[in-house]
């Protein structure tokens, strides 16, 4: 859809002044020559609000979304762009969640961006934009590319996998899902094959993020086998992919050079023995296992691995693993033995004060600086036990049933500590009774810069006052170093960068000079060799020239003899040529006669063809007449058939009528015969009756008795 251009209803003075001012600014920026002004600024005055890159992206986004181009929308786009992009980081281009489509990505690829980090997460690129991604990879020196949450499937990845394999600048690739986004990528098992191909071919990529891509167990095994040959991958995030035991174990056994590994939300069971993996791995620093199902048994394997590990694990996330107090007891021993573990997240694990007691005993002798205990069953007792740690800097006890006593005891400890800077205690049972004490302690403390107590029973006034004190502490922290020294440091750093650049240029020039001198010496040696060769060639050529001159004299005599022979043969050939000319004249005359005969025959043939055409036309007319007569005959035949059908119908009806009349006559005849028979039968009966009447009556004894 082509974007519509929104025109102002009335060209007011303010509008025209603004447009003219923007034009003047753009002309100044491009040297004052209108011919140097990019074409995009001449399409619509709204683009004058933006720089060239923003104008191209805004115009392309309007194509993708169907929005109208206007100054107001251009200003909104500029605010969105500047909000997520900072001038302090010119090598970073953030375009996440800006409703970008295929056209926008094509515009970006055609601009040849100079940024080394490009974030395109949470847009609507899909598989249709992979050709633009290929152009973007070819036209830029990208080191970090974020394509998370763009509805890319294994089909789209397959179209750019060859370019990714050949790319020598890309260090980080994100094909996962951005938190809270509904535009998920779906690489699946086929996509895992492409990722394995990438790991086998490209040894420059160091960071790969593939969370929530339905890779499954088989895909995890493919990626794990590819990790066996790729020793350069350092950071792998493959969370929420349902890898299960087989996929996880393959990755753990072969990823021996990883520095950070995220396996959260992968249905990891307690049967996976992390002990062997951590013992063999010498580089792992950060391990994320949140929202699995390790339980106390799985934590036991993990704790044994931490104790025997040689790499020095720095960060461990076990959130939501149902480790409970039994797991904390085992984990505390590993914390005590570890000399490197500094960050620990054991939130949402049903931990009670009994488990915190084990942890509190080892924390003072550990290196833990950041601890997350949120969403556990801590209570005040746990907070009191945690007050002995003087090394801790950050603590999160949100949603952990902490009340006034435990919170105030720990806050008093913070007031005396010089290291503690962050405390989160949201959604607990802290009441307004301790507001004054909280403010007094924080007022005296100038170290803590983050205190979160929302979701408690504290007043809004107290929360605002806490925020003001924290802002004061942040400013104090920033102003510890004088501003002059800071600016001087920045200047020196800048000068140091310039000196380093100059040194690099100088070393490069020295290398080029050395190369040129080497080439010069090689050229001199080559010239001496060529001179000697030329001298020897000249002597040989002189001898050859004398021999050639002698040969030339001999050949001259031979040529003169051959010239005489040539003259004699020339005369003979001339005579033969004259005879052939005479013969040619005769043949030419015959050819003319034949051509005349051919023309006559051609005319006769044309006449015959014309006659044939005339007869053909006559035949066609006769055929047409015959056809017309045939059609008339067919019509008459059809009429006769209709009349015949009518006559047959009438005849049929007449025959039916005659048959009916014959039947009636037959029936009448039968009736007459029956009547005659009946009359004949009646006559003898009448005669008998008459005879009986004439006979005398006889009396019987019975009759007498009756009388």
Buried (B, 14 or more C-beta within 10 A) or exposed (E): EEBEEBEEEEEEEEEEEBBEEBBEEBBEEBEEEEEEBBEBBEEBBBBBBBBBBBBBBBBBBBBBBEBEBBBEBBEEBBEBBEEBBEEEEEEBBBBBBBEBBBBBBBBBBBBEBEBBBBBBBBBBBBBBBBBBBBBBBEBBBBBBBBBBBBBBBBBBBBBBBBBBBEBEEBBBBBBBBBEEBEBBBBBBBEBBBBBBBBBBBBEEBBBBBBBBBBBBBEBBBBBBBBBBEBEEBBBBBBBBBBBBBBBBBBBBBBBBBBBBBBBBBBBBBBEBBBBBBBBBBEBBBBBBBBBBEBBBBBBBBBBBBBBEBEBBBBBBBBBBBBBBBBBBBBBBBBBBBBEEBBBBBBBBBBBBBBBBBBBBBBBEEBBBBBBBBBBBBBBBBBBBBBBEBEBBBBBBBBBBBBBBBBBBBBBEBBBEBEEBBBBBBBBBBBEBEBBEBBBEBBEEBEBBBEBBBEEBBBEEEBBEBBEEBBEBBEEEEEEEEEEEEEEEEEEEEEEEEEEEEEEEEEEEEEEEEEEEEEEEEEEEEEEEEEEEEEEEEEEEEEEEEEEEEEEEEEEEEEEEEEEEEEEEEEEEEEEEEEEEEEEEEEEEEEEEEEEEEEEEEEEEEEEEEEEEEEEEEEEEEEEEEEEEEEEEEEEEEEEEEEEEEEEEEEEEEEEEEEEEEEEEEEEEEEEEEEEEEEEEEEEEEEEEEEEEEEEEEEEEEEEEEEE
